[in-house]
Amino acid sequence: MARYEGLDFYAIDKQLTDEERMVRDLVRNWVEDRVIPIIEQHCREGRFPMHLVPEIGEMGLLGMNLEGYGCAGMSNVAYGLACQELERGDSGIRSFVSVQGSLCMHPIHAFGSEEQRRRYLPEMATGKLIGCFGLTEPDYGSNPGGMVTKAVDDGDSYVLNGAKMWITNGSIADLAIVWAKLIPPGGTLADGRIHGFIVEKGDPGFSAPEMHGKHSLKASVTSELVFEDCRIPKDRILPGVSGLKGPFSCLNNARYGIAWGALGAAQACYWSAREYALSRTQFGKPIASFQLVQNKLAWMLREITKGQLLALQLGRMKDAGTMFPEQISLAKMNNVDIALQIARIARDIHGANGILDEYPVMRHMANLESVYTYEGTHDIHNLILGRWITGIPAFE
Ligand SMILES: Cc1cc2nc3c(=O)[nH]c(=O)nc-3n(C[C@H](O)[C@H](O)[C@H](O)COP(=O)(O)OP(=O)(O)OC[C@H]3O[C@@H](n4cnc5c(N)ncnc54)[C@H](O)[C@@H]3O)c2cc1C
């Protein structure tokens, strides 16, 4: 079988630096050799391929756009390209890398103390330490500001109470970045201000039971985080940020990676649909020769190409320091939206075969349902854009 070459209808490749192409090709080949052959089995068994973590670390993909502390210090475009290739394998693998780098290493890098950076980042970059990010709660998803998880100052420690839900990597994590309201002495929840805390596996009163029964992201670990009088030392607060700015800064980085990643899943579905349409014969001809099928393939090509241009320009603006959050919202919502539609159309082109795990399309489709919802639902990004256009927040 020919090696996968991606889709590059608008010669975007020529816009990349040698280093960016090198990273893209490294990850592309690794996904082809190490992920594609095993991922359906892992998905079927609902198992994250843990054995791949050291290899991901060795490639320098964990916190790869961060500087120092053992991180690769690559461009944001290189990071995006890596996300694209990883998600061509599976959204679960890209989610692992996004959570580790953008949601855990980034806040320690940006808001942590020098001691915290030295303590956690080098081992997180190799994958020796795994992180998770606890923001969502059972009753507060799109509205994280309403969170009820709280931290109370108790002399030389903080005591956390509350629960987080839907936490990627939760049960396999060595540390969790937990966002909780720090209650001032004598105050109530309403007086609390959001802070980030580093909770380590084994801290008293902390548990991370895995959530089961998912039809989506089956090759990824999703967990609850439970804090019952969980006591952590005072030096585990992230000193450099308070308020929603902290978690939102992490989400912006992760959403950026998703805007690229979704294109990888879309391309996997496009290629599978193209190959299937050329080989499947009905009414005496390959189904690829029917105009309706060509229309579907042409639509996929059009949307993937537009999505690639969006992602690249977003990455260049991020590298130049001119990107603003609404631009990330547009790219995240657009690229996940078109990827999900492409996965559904690809499933249709595969006919009944499309529901089998012999083809990657139904797995990508199910995965993308989560990607559509996490890191700000599609409609929350619509509201972010609506606020930018009108100046009127319509969230509540
Ligand atoms: C597989 C998976 C992994 C995840 N990983 C993590 C993780 O690692 N860490 C973490 O903290 N969270 C994680 N999440 C949680 C995710 O971020 C939330 O699911 C997401 O923010 C949406 O919250 P919700 O599910 O509570 O939906 P809700 O907020 O209840 O939304 C339900 C529906 O209502 C709509 N809605 C909500 N508010 C409005 C409004 N104001 N106007 C119009 N429509 C509205 C939404 O768009 C959506 O359609 C994960 C989720 C999944 C599925």
The ligand as an SDF file (V2000), in Angstrom:
LIG
                    3D

 53 58  0  0  0  0  0  0  0  0999 V2000
  -14.5200   13.1470   25.8360 C   0  0  0  0  0  0  0  0  0  0  0  0
  -14.5010   14.4480   26.5940 C   0  0  0  0  0  0  0  0  0  0  0  0
  -13.3250   14.8760   27.1790 C   0  0  0  0  0  0  0  0  0  0  0  0
  -13.3010   16.0580   27.9340 C   0  0  0  0  0  0  0  0  0  0  0  0
  -12.1480   16.4500   28.5570 N   0  0  0  0  0  0  0  0  0  0  0  0
  -12.1620   17.4880   29.4380 C   0  0  0  0  0  0  0  0  0  0  0  0
  -11.0050   17.8120   30.2370 C   0  0  0  0  0  0  0  0  0  0  0  0
   -9.9490   17.2040   30.0760 O   0  0  0  0  0  0  0  0  0  0  0  0
  -11.1270   18.7960   31.1570 N   0  0  0  0  0  0  0  0  0  0  0  0
  -12.2670   19.4870   31.3490 C   0  0  0  0  0  0  0  0  0  0  0  0
  -12.2980   20.3680   32.2160 O   0  0  0  0  0  0  0  0  0  0  0  0
  -13.3830   19.2200   30.6000 N   0  0  0  0  0  0  0  0  0  0  0  0
  -13.3620   18.2340   29.6600 C   0  0  0  0  0  0  0  0  0  0  0  0
  -14.4800   17.9280   28.9190 N   0  0  0  0  0  0  0  0  0  0  0  0
  -15.7240   18.6490   29.2040 C   0  0  0  0  0  0  0  0  0  0  0  0
  -16.1180   19.6150   28.1120 C   0  0  0  0  0  0  0  0  0  0  0  0
  -15.2570   20.6970   28.0680 O   0  0  0  0  0  0  0  0  0  0  0  0
  -17.5890   19.9920   28.3710 C   0  0  0  0  0  0  0  0  0  0  0  0
  -18.3510   18.8450   28.0360 O   0  0  0  0  0  0  0  0  0  0  0  0
  -18.0290   21.1920   27.5510 C   0  0  0  0  0  0  0  0  0  0  0  0
  -17.4610   22.3750   28.0590 O   0  0  0  0  0  0  0  0  0  0  0  0
  -19.5590   21.3510   27.5290 C   0  0  0  0  0  0  0  0  0  0  0  0
  -20.0850   21.2750   28.8060 O   0  0  0  0  0  0  0  0  0  0  0  0
  -21.3310   20.2920   29.0810 P   0  0  0  0  0  0  0  0  0  0  0  0
  -20.9970   18.9370   28.5470 O   0  0  0  0  0  0  0  0  0  0  0  0
  -21.6340   20.4080   30.5240 O   0  0  0  0  0  0  0  0  0  0  0  0
  -22.5050   20.8550   28.2090 O   0  0  0  0  0  0  0  0  0  0  0  0
  -23.4770   22.0660   28.5640 P   0  0  0  0  0  0  0  0  0  0  0  0
  -22.6910   23.2650   28.9520 O   0  0  0  0  0  0  0  0  0  0  0  0
  -24.5210   21.5970   29.5110 O   0  0  0  0  0  0  0  0  0  0  0  0
  -24.1310   22.3310   27.1250 O   0  0  0  0  0  0  0  0  0  0  0  0
  -25.1710   21.5050   26.6100 C   0  0  0  0  0  0  0  0  0  0  0  0
  -25.7240   22.2080   25.3720 C   0  0  0  0  0  0  0  0  0  0  0  0
  -26.2420   23.4990   25.7120 O   0  0  0  0  0  0  0  0  0  0  0  0
  -25.6310   24.4870   24.9030 C   0  0  0  0  0  0  0  0  0  0  0  0
  -25.4750   25.7140   25.6620 N   0  0  0  0  0  0  0  0  0  0  0  0
  -24.9060   25.8800   26.8780 C   0  0  0  0  0  0  0  0  0  0  0  0
  -24.9270   27.1610   27.2410 N   0  0  0  0  0  0  0  0  0  0  0  0
  -25.5060   27.8370   26.2220 C   0  0  0  0  0  0  0  0  0  0  0  0
  -25.8000   29.2110   25.9720 C   0  0  0  0  0  0  0  0  0  0  0  0
  -25.4790   30.1680   26.8480 N   0  0  0  0  0  0  0  0  0  0  0  0
  -26.4200   29.5360   24.8190 N   0  0  0  0  0  0  0  0  0  0  0  0
  -26.7080   28.5850   23.9000 C   0  0  0  0  0  0  0  0  0  0  0  0
  -26.4480   27.2760   24.0540 N   0  0  0  0  0  0  0  0  0  0  0  0
  -25.8600   26.9150   25.2000 C   0  0  0  0  0  0  0  0  0  0  0  0
  -24.3060   23.9100   24.4760 C   0  0  0  0  0  0  0  0  0  0  0  0
  -23.8140   24.5240   23.2910 O   0  0  0  0  0  0  0  0  0  0  0  0
  -24.6750   22.4410   24.2780 C   0  0  0  0  0  0  0  0  0  0  0  0
  -25.2480   22.2780   23.0150 O   0  0  0  0  0  0  0  0  0  0  0  0
  -14.4960   16.8040   28.0950 C   0  0  0  0  0  0  0  0  0  0  0  0
  -15.6620   16.3800   27.4350 C   0  0  0  0  0  0  0  0  0  0  0  0
  -15.6710   15.2240   26.6890 C   0  0  0  0  0  0  0  0  0  0  0  0
  -16.9300   14.7870   26.0080 C   0  0  0  0  0  0  0  0  0  0  0  0
  1  2  1  0
  2  3  1  0
  2 52  2  0
  3  4  2  0
  4  5  1  0
  4 50  1  0
  5  6  2  0
  6  7  1  0
  6 13  1  0
  7  8  2  0
  7  9  1  0
  9 10  1  0
 10 11  2  0
 10 12  1  0
 12 13  2  0
 13 14  1  0
 14 15  1  0
 14 50  1  0
 15 16  1  0
 16 17  1  0
 16 18  1  0
 18 19  1  0
 18 20  1  0
 20 21  1  0
 20 22  1  0
 22 23  1  0
 23 24  1  0
 24 25  2  0
 24 26  1  0
 24 27  1  0
 27 28  1  0
 28 29  2  0
 28 30  1  0
 28 31  1  0
 31 32  1  0
 32 33  1  0
 33 34  1  0
 33 48  1  0
 34 35  1  0
 35 36  1  0
 35 46  1  0
 36 37  1  0
 36 45  1  0
 37 38  2  0
 38 39  1  0
 39 40  1  0
 39 45  2  0
 40 41  1  0
 40 42  2  0
 42 43  1  0
 43 44  2  0
 44 45  1  0
 46 47  1  0
 46 48  1  0
 48 49  1  0
 50 51  2  0
 51 52  1  0
 52 53  1  0
M  END
$$$$
